[in-house]
Amino acid sequence: MNTEKVTARRLAAEEVSELGPQDEIFVTAETNGLPLDCYAPAFLTEPGKNFEGGSFAARTVFGDEVHVLPDDTAGRGIWIADKTGEEIEVLQGAGVLLNLALFVPGGNQESLAALYSAARDAFGAGIVQRWSEEVVEVPDVKIDLFEEPARARKNVTSQNRDRRALDIYPTRVRFMEPSEGWKFIVEPHKEIVDETPTI
């Protein structure tokens, strides 16, 4: 387990309530529910001023959500870097996991093998672990993607919706999420005709 010593001090609930999601903190480290005997860099999921007596929620840089009661003496608490504090062990990153959706025009297994080979040549043999690989044929059909309020009344005009993406392959929609409170509307792609009169 790769850790480094960081000088930090433990915060009380009042101090945490003054922090925002942009402030780096340290919370107890865990991965896949496995508690570790060290801390992890993290950020609050919402401003601390929204604290209403429950636990503070923080997300570590490794993607784990942790709920902490800072004033609980039995707990690990929330820490912030401070040169006048004490040393704590902070878990270090081993690398970056990229969850990519790649569209390879005219792609097949041969082109995928070449892609993986080039990645290994550039970053070493440990870069690619193909636990689950999905190869999907993409139909040569383009769509236009719009958003409209999820609770919109029927027969609403097109002015109540926003253009999200034009002229894209439908496979891409699987990797997109609508804005909060909105839903996607998918339509066959229509070319935009510029009817501006010319001189």
Secondary structure, 3 states (H helix, E strand, C coil): CCEEEEEEEECCHHHHCCCCCCCCEEEEEEECCEEEEEEEEEEECCCHHHCCCCCEEEEECCCCEEEECCCCCCCCCCEEECCCCEEEEEECCCCCCCCCCCCCCCCCHHHHHHHHHHHHHHHCCCCCCCCCCCCCCCCCCCEEEEEEECCCCCCCCHHHCEEEEEEECHHHHHHCCCCCCEEEEEEECCCCCCCCCCC
